[in-house]
C-alpha cells in the first residue's frame, strides 16, 4: 500500500487504489464510505490548529461531484476535480490549474518525500509552518507606507505537537518553532511577481498532502539531486513551480535587513531582472538544531519539457558533467568500454497520462577525440543487443556546464535586438552583485525543442520581457524556447572564497576558476555570455 501511496504507478493505478481503500473493496462508494476519511483529514488539520472549513461541507460537495460512486466515475471525476480534492475544498479553480496534475512522473533526479524518507519529518514540519505563516495577512498593514526596520524582523510560530498544550507535551519531547523572516516584504514581492497566493499556499502547505490521500498519492515535496557542491538540500513543490533550498547562515544573512531592502527596491525598479525571484525566508528550530531555508520561483515554465539545461559561469575548471558521468559508468562496468555507443534514458514527459514513443539520445565517442557528439531522434525503445552500452542518467534533467555547452556546439540564438536587451539587463544585475560583494553566480539556461505544430502562447501578464514567449524566449528560427535566469546569487566573496581562490589559483589558471573577486567575476561572466548569444 505504501508504494501505491507514493509516486509509484500510473495515475489510473493510484486512483484505483484510492477507490479500493475508501470503498473497502466494494463496487460502489457511498457518502458513508467517504465520511471517515474526510473527518480524519480535518481532525489532523484541527490538531495542527489549521482551519480550512468544515468536513461536512467538503464531503457534501465531493460526493455531489462523484455521485455515481462507480470506479469509472471516480477515475473521471477525480481527474476533473484534482484542485478541489487536493485543497480539501478550499480552492476550486486556479490560474495555474493545468500544472496541478496528479504527481506521477517525476524526473530521475527527483524523489518523492513520503513516509519513511529521511527528510519526511523535516518536510512535514516545513509544510505545517509554511501554512501557518502564509495564513497571516501582512500585505494590508504595509500597503500604503514605507517599510520599517521592524518589517524585516522574524515572526515566531510555535509548532506544538499536533496542537497539544505545553503542559500536555511529554517530558523530553522536542518542541518546534517556525520563524518567518520579513513576512510583509516577501508578501509584497510575491504580489509584485504575480504569484497566485492560493496556489502558493496549496503547493507548499499540508492541506494538499492530506488531500492527495483521496487520490491515492502520498508524496509531499520532491527532493532534487543537484550537480552543485554547496551541501544544501533542494526541495521542489509537487507542481514544480517553487524550490525550497536550505541555506548556511552566511547566505541566509543576505535575506535580512538591509540587503533584502536593496533587493526589494532593485527588482521593483527593474522588472526585467534575471535575478532569482525570492518569495520567502524561514527558519525551523528543533531543540538546538536550526534549518534555514528560502523559497524561490522556478526559472523553467512547467508547461514545457526541458530537453537540455545548462549552468554557465564562464569558467572552465571542473565545468564538464558528461565526461564525469561517463567515467563513473566505466568504473562501475569496465567491460562497457568495448562499445563506442552510449544510450541515454528517455526524456520524461510532463503529461502523466502520455504513452508516446520514447525519445532516445545516442552519444558517440570518437576514437580521435574526447568530444561527445550527440544526436536525438524519436524512436521506439531499443530491444537489440546492447549489453555493452553505457547507461547514463537522464541528461535532460541534469544541469550540464560550460564545457558541455561548447562540446555540443550550443548557442543562444535570439536575434540582435533581444541580445542587446539581455546584455543590458545582465550589466545591471551583475553590477548589483558586485556592489554587494556577490560572486560565483550562474546563468541557468533551459532549452525546450519545439515540436512540429506546437504553439507558444504569449505571456502578456508576466513582468519580464524575457518571459513573454510561453514563459521564455523564442529562438530566431522558432525551433527552440529558452528559459533564462541567474541562480546561486547569495554567495559572497568572504574569507572562505578567498581561500578557495588562492588554493585553486596555485593549481589552475586563476582566470578560469569559479572563485574570483566580484569585479573580475562579473567582467568574465559578461564577456562569456556575450559570446554565446547570437
C-alpha positions in Angstrom: 0.0 0.0 0.0 2.8 2.4 0.8 4.2 2.0 -2.7 0.8 2.9 -4.1 0.6 6.0 -1.9 4.0 7.4 -3.1 4.9 8.2 -6.7 5.0 4.6 -7.9 2.4 3.7 -10.5 0.3 5.3 -13.2 -2.5 7.8 -12.5 -5.1 5.1 -13.0 -3.4 2.7 -10.7 -3.2 5.3 -7.9 -6.8 6.3 -8.3 -7.9 2.6 -8.4 -6.0 2.1 -5.2 -7.7 5.1 -3.6 -11.1 3.8 -4.7 -10.4 0.4 -3.1 -9.1 2.0 0.0 -12.1 4.3 0.5 -14.8 1.8 -0.5 -13.3 -1.3 1.2 -13.3 -3.3 -2.0 -16.9 -2.6 -2.9 -18.1 -1.8 -6.4 -19.6 1.5 -5.4 -18.5 4.2 -3.0 -21.2 5.8 -0.8 -21.1 9.0 1.1 -20.9 7.0 4.3 -17.7 5.4 2.9 -16.1 8.8 2.3 -17.1 10.3 5.7 -14.4 8.6 7.9 -11.7 9.8 5.5 -13.0 13.4 5.4 -13.4 13.5 9.2 -9.9 12.1 9.8 -8.2 14.6 7.4 -10.0 17.6 9.0 -9.2 16.2 12.5 -5.5 16.3 11.7 -5.7 19.9 10.4 -7.6 20.9 13.5 -4.9 19.4 15.7 -2.4 21.4 13.8 -4.6 24.4 14.6 -5.2 25.0 10.9 -8.8 25.7 9.8 -9.8 25.2 6.1 -13.6 24.8 6.5 -15.9 22.1 7.7 -15.6 18.4 6.9 -19.3 18.0 6.2 -19.3 20.9 3.6 -16.4 19.3 1.8 -18.0 15.8 2.0 -21.3 17.1 0.6 -19.6 18.8 -2.4 -17.2 16.0 -3.0 -20.0 13.3 -3.1 -22.1 15.5 -5.3 -19.4 15.6 -7.9 -18.9 11.8 -7.7 -22.5 10.8 -7.1 -22.5 7.7 -9.3 -19.9 6.1 -7.0 -18.5 3.6 -9.5 -14.8 3.2 -10.3 -15.1 4.6 -13.8 -16.9 7.7 -12.5 -14.3 8.0 -9.7 -11.5 8.0 -12.2 -13.1 10.5 -14.4 -14.4 12.9 -11.7 -11.1 12.8 -9.8 -9.2 14.0 -12.8 -11.7 16.7 -13.4 -11.6 17.9 -9.8 -7.9 17.5 -8.8 -7.5 21.0 -7.4 -10.8 20.8 -5.4 -9.8 17.4 -3.8 -6.1 18.4 -3.2 -7.2 21.6 -1.4 -9.9 19.8 0.6 -12.5 22.1 -1.0 -10.7 25.4 -0.2 -9.9 26.1 -3.9 -11.9 25.0 -6.9 -10.2 26.7 -9.9 -6.8 28.2 -10.1 -4.9 30.3 -12.6 -2.2 27.7 -12.6 -4.6 24.7 -12.7 -3.1 23.0 -15.7 0.1 22.5 -13.8 -1.7 21.0 -10.7 -1.9 17.5 -12.1 -1.5 14.2 -10.2 2.2 13.9 -9.5 3.1 10.6 -11.0 6.0 11.1 -13.5 8.9 12.6 -11.5 12.2 13.1 -13.3 15.0 10.7 -12.5 16.8 13.4 -10.4 13.9 13.9 -8.0 12.4 11.6 -5.4 9.1 12.0 -3.7 9.4 12.5 0.0 6.8 10.2 1.7 6.6 8.1 4.8 9.9 6.5 5.7 12.0 9.1 3.8 15.0 10.5 5.8 13.5 14.1 5.4 9.9 13.2 5.9 9.7 14.8 9.4 11.5 17.9 8.2 9.2 18.4 5.2 6.1 17.8 7.3 7.2 20.5 9.8 8.1 22.8 7.0 4.7 22.3 5.3 3.0 22.9 8.6 5.0 26.0 9.5 4.6 27.5 6.0 0.8 27.0 6.1 0.6 28.9 9.4 3.0 31.6 8.4 1.4 32.2 5.0 -2.0 32.4 6.6 -1.2 35.7 8.2 -2.5 38.9 6.5 0.7 41.0 6.1 0.2 42.9 2.9 -2.6 45.2 4.1 -0.6 46.5 7.1 2.2 47.8 4.9 0.4 48.5 1.6 0.4 52.3 1.8 3.5 53.1 3.8 7.3 52.7 3.5 8.8 49.7 5.2 10.1 50.0 8.7 13.0 48.1 10.1 10.6 46.0 12.2 9.0 44.7 9.0 12.2 42.8 8.3 12.2 41.0 11.7 11.1 37.4 12.3 7.6 36.4 13.3 7.6 33.3 15.5 5.1 30.4 15.3 5.3 27.6 17.9 4.5 24.2 16.3 3.1 22.3 19.3 3.0 18.5 18.9 -0.2 18.2 16.9 -1.8 21.1 18.7 -1.1 19.9 22.3 -0.9 22.4 25.1 2.6 22.9 26.5 1.6 21.1 29.7 0.4 18.1 27.7 3.7 17.6 25.8 5.6 14.6 27.3 8.8 15.5 29.1 11.9 15.3 26.9 9.9 15.6 23.7 11.5 18.2 21.4 9.3 21.2 20.6 9.4 23.0 17.3 9.4 26.7 16.4 8.9 28.1 12.9 10.1 31.6 12.1 9.1 33.7 9.1 11.5 36.5 8.3 10.4 39.8 6.7 6.9 38.4 6.0 5.4 41.7 4.9 8.3 42.3 2.5 8.1 38.9 0.9 4.3 39.1 0.6 4.7 42.3 -1.4 7.4 40.7 -3.5 5.0 37.8 -4.3 2.3 40.2 -5.2 4.8 42.1 -7.5 5.9 38.8 -9.2 2.2 38.0 -9.6 2.3 34.8 -7.6 -1.2 33.4 -7.0 -1.4 33.3 -3.2 -3.9 30.4 -3.1 -1.8 28.3 -5.5 1.3 29.2 -3.4 -0.2 28.0 -0.2 -1.7 24.9 -1.8 1.6 23.9 -3.3 3.6 24.2 -0.1 1.2 23.5 2.8 0.0 20.3 4.4 -3.6 20.5 3.0 -2.5 19.3 -0.4 -0.5 16.5 1.2 -3.6 15.3 3.0 -5.9 15.9 0.1 -3.7 13.7 -2.1 -4.6 10.7 0.1 -8.0 10.7 -1.6 -6.2 10.5 -4.9 -4.1 7.5 -3.9 -0.9 9.6 -3.7 1.1 10.4 -0.5 4.0 12.3 -1.8 4.9 15.6 -0.2 7.6 17.8 -1.8 10.2 16.3 -4.1 13.9 16.1 -3.2 16.1 17.4 -6.0 19.5 16.0 -6.7 21.9 18.8 -7.6 25.1 18.7 -9.6 26.4 21.5 -7.4 28.6 21.1 -4.3 27.0 23.5 -1.9 25.8 20.8 0.5 22.3 22.4 0.6 19.1 20.3 0.3 16.8 21.2 -2.6 13.0 20.5 -2.3 10.6 21.2 -5.2 6.9 21.7 -4.8 4.9 18.9 -6.4 3.6 21.2 -9.2 7.2 22.2 -9.9 6.7 25.9 -9.6 8.7 26.5 -6.5 12.0 25.4 -4.9 12.9 25.3 -1.2 16.6 25.4 -0.5 18.3 25.1 2.8 20.9 27.7 3.4 24.0 28.2 5.5 23.9 31.2 7.8 26.2 33.4 5.7 23.9 33.1 2.6 20.7 33.4 4.7 22.1 36.7 6.1 21.6 38.4 2.7 17.9 37.9 3.0 17.8 40.1 6.1 17.9 43.8 6.5 19.4 45.9 4.9 20.4 43.6 1.9 16.8 42.5 1.4 15.6 46.1 1.2 18.2 46.7 -1.5 17.0 43.6 -3.4 13.3 44.7 -3.0 13.9 48.2 -4.3 16.1 46.9 -7.2 13.5 44.4 -8.5 10.7 46.9 -8.4 12.8 49.3 -10.5 14.0 46.5 -12.8 11.0 44.3 -13.7 13.1 42.6 -16.4 15.7 41.4 -13.9 17.0 37.9 -14.4 17.8 37.5 -10.7 16.3 34.7 -8.7 12.7 35.6 -7.6 12.9 35.1 -3.8 9.4 34.5 -2.3 10.1 33.8 1.4 12.8 33.2 4.1 12.1 30.9 7.0 13.9 29.1 9.9 12.8 25.9 11.7 14.1 25.4 15.3 14.1 21.9 16.7 15.8 21.9 20.1 19.4 23.1 19.3 19.1 22.5 15.6 18.5 25.2 13.1 17.3 24.8 9.5 17.3 27.9 7.4 15.6 27.9 4.0 14.4 30.2 1.2 11.6 29.7 -1.3 12.3 30.6 -4.9 10.4 30.6 -8.2 11.4 28.0 -10.8 13.1 29.6 -13.8 11.6 26.9 -16.1 7.9 27.2 -17.1 6.2 23.9 -16.2 4.1 23.7 -19.3 7.1 22.6 -21.3 9.6 19.8 -21.0 13.2 20.9 -20.7 15.2 18.9 -23.2 18.6 20.4 -22.1 19.7 22.6 -19.3 23.0 24.3 -18.5 24.6 26.0 -15.5 27.0 28.6 -17.1 29.6 30.7 -15.2 32.2 31.4 -17.9 34.9 29.3 -16.2 36.5 26.1 -17.5 37.9 24.4 -14.3 35.6 21.5 -13.3 33.0 22.6 -15.7 32.1 19.4 -17.6 29.4 17.0 -16.4 29.0 14.5 -19.2 32.6 13.2 -19.1 32.4 12.8 -15.3 29.2 10.7 -15.6 30.8 8.6 -18.4 33.8 7.9 -16.2 31.6 6.8 -13.4 29.7 4.4 -15.7 33.0 3.0 -16.9 34.2 2.5 -13.3 31.0 0.6 -12.5 31.2 -1.5 -15.7 34.7 -1.5 -17.4 33.6 -4.0 -20.0 31.3 -1.4 -21.5 34.4 0.3 -22.9 34.3 -2.2 -25.8 31.3 -0.3 -27.3 31.6 3.2 -28.6 27.8 3.9 -28.2 26.3 5.3 -25.1 22.5 5.1 -24.6 20.8 7.8 -22.6 17.4 7.3 -20.9 14.3 8.8 -22.3 13.4 12.4 -21.9 10.4 12.5 -19.5 7.1 13.9 -20.5 5.1 16.4 -18.5 1.9 14.5 -19.3 1.4 11.8 -16.7 -1.1 10.1 -19.0 1.2 10.0 -22.0 2.3 6.8 -23.6 4.0 8.1 -26.7 7.2 6.8 -28.2 10.4 7.2 -26.2 13.0 9.9 -27.0 16.4 8.4 -27.0 19.7 10.3 -27.2 22.7 8.5 -28.6 26.2 9.7 -27.8 29.2 8.6 -29.8 32.8 8.8 -28.5 35.1 9.2 -31.5 38.5 7.4 -31.3 40.5 10.5 -32.1 38.8 12.9 -29.6 37.2 13.0 -26.2 34.5 15.3 -27.5 30.9 13.9 -27.2 28.8 14.2 -30.3 25.1 14.0 -29.5 22.1 13.4 -31.7 18.5 12.8 -30.8 15.6 11.1 -32.6 12.1 9.9 -31.7 12.4 6.1 -31.8 10.8 3.2 -30.1 12.7 1.8 -27.2 15.5 -0.4 -28.4 15.3 -4.1 -27.7 18.5 -5.1 -29.5 21.7 -6.5 -28.0 23.1 -3.5 -26.1 24.8 -5.4 -23.3 28.0 -3.4 -23.8 26.3 0.1 -23.9 26.8 2.5 -21.0 23.5 3.7 -19.5 23.9 7.3 -18.4 21.5 9.3 -16.2 18.8 11.3 -17.9 20.7 14.4 -19.0 17.6 16.4 -19.8 17.0 16.6 -16.0 20.6 17.4 -15.1 22.3 20.8 -15.4 25.2 20.5 -17.7 28.1 23.0 -17.6 30.2 25.4 -19.7 32.4 22.8 -21.4 29.4 20.6 -22.1 27.7 23.6 -23.7 30.8 24.2 -26.0 31.3 20.5 -26.7 27.7 20.3 -28.1 28.2 23.4 -30.2 25.3 25.2 -28.5 24.5 28.9 -28.6 21.5 31.1 -27.6 20.0 32.4 -30.9 17.6 35.2 -30.1 18.5 38.0 -32.5 20.4 41.2 -32.1 17.6 43.3 -30.5 16.8 40.8 -27.7 20.6 40.1 -27.3 21.2 43.8 -26.6 18.2 43.8 -24.2 19.5 40.7 -22.4 23.1 42.0 -22.1 21.9 45.4 -20.9 19.9 43.7 -18.1 22.8 41.5 -17.2 25.0 44.5 -16.9 22.6 46.0 -14.3 22.1 42.7 -12.4 25.8 41.9 -12.1 26.5 45.5 -11.1 24.1 44.9 -8.1 26.0 41.7 -7.3 29.4 43.5 -7.4 28.2 46.2 -5.0 27.0 43.5 -2.6 30.3 41.5 -2.9 28.4 38.6 -4.5 30.3 36.1 -6.8 30.0 32.5 -8.1 26.5 33.0 -9.6 25.4 31.2 -12.8 23.3 31.7 -15.8 20.8 28.9 -15.9 19.6 28.1 -19.4 16.8 25.6 -20.1 16.1 24.6 -23.8 12.8 23.2 -25.0 12.9 21.8 -28.5 9.7 23.0 -30.2 7.8 20.1 -31.9 6.0 20.3 -35.2 2.7 22.1 -34.9 3.5 23.1 -31.3 2.4 26.7 -30.5 4.0 29.0 -27.9 1.5 31.4 -26.4 2.4 35.0 -25.4 2.6 35.5 -21.6 1.3 39.1 -21.5 0.8 39.2 -17.8 4.5 38.5 -16.9 6.6 41.5 -15.8 9.7 40.4 -17.7 10.2 40.8 -21.4 12.4 37.7 -21.2 9.3 35.6 -20.2 6.8 36.8 -22.8 7.1 33.8 -25.1 5.4 31.0 -23.2 7.5 32.0 -20.1 10.8 32.2 -22.0 12.4 33.5 -25.2 11.8 32.1 -28.7 14.8 31.4 -30.9 15.1 33.3 -34.2 14.1 30.2 -36.2 11.3 29.5 -33.7 12.6 25.9 -33.2 13.8 26.4 -29.6 12.4 28.0 -26.5 14.9 29.3 -24.0 14.3 29.8 -20.2 17.0 32.0 -18.7 17.7 33.2 -15.2 20.6 33.9 -12.8 20.9 31.4 -9.9 23.1 30.9 -6.9 23.3 34.6 -6.3 23.7 34.6 -2.5 27.4 33.7 -2.3 29.7 36.4 -1.0 33.4 36.7 -1.6 34.3 36.1 2.0 37.4 34.6 3.6 36.4 31.1 2.6 36.0 32.1 -1.1 39.3 34.0 -0.9 41.0 30.8 0.4 39.4 28.7 -2.3 40.7 31.2 -4.9 44.2 31.2 -3.5 44.3 27.4 -3.4 42.8 26.7 -6.8 44.9 29.6 -8.3 48.0 27.6 -7.4 46.8 24.6 -9.4 44.8 26.0 -12.3 44.7 29.2 -14.3 43.3 31.7 -11.8 41.3 33.4 -14.6 39.4 30.1 -15.3 38.4 29.1 -11.8 34.9 29.8 -10.3 36.2 31.6 -7.1 37.1 35.2 -8.2 36.6 38.7 -6.7 33.2 40.1 -7.7 34.6 42.7 -10.1 36.7 40.2 -12.0 34.0 37.5 -11.9 31.5 40.0 -13.4 33.8 41.0 -16.2 34.4 37.4 -17.2 30.8 36.4 -16.9 29.5 39.2 -19.1 32.2 38.5 -21.7 31.3 34.8 -21.8 27.5 35.4 -22.1 28.1 38.0 -24.9 30.0 35.3 -26.8 27.3 32.6 -26.6 24.3 34.8 -27.5 23.6 35.3 -31.2 
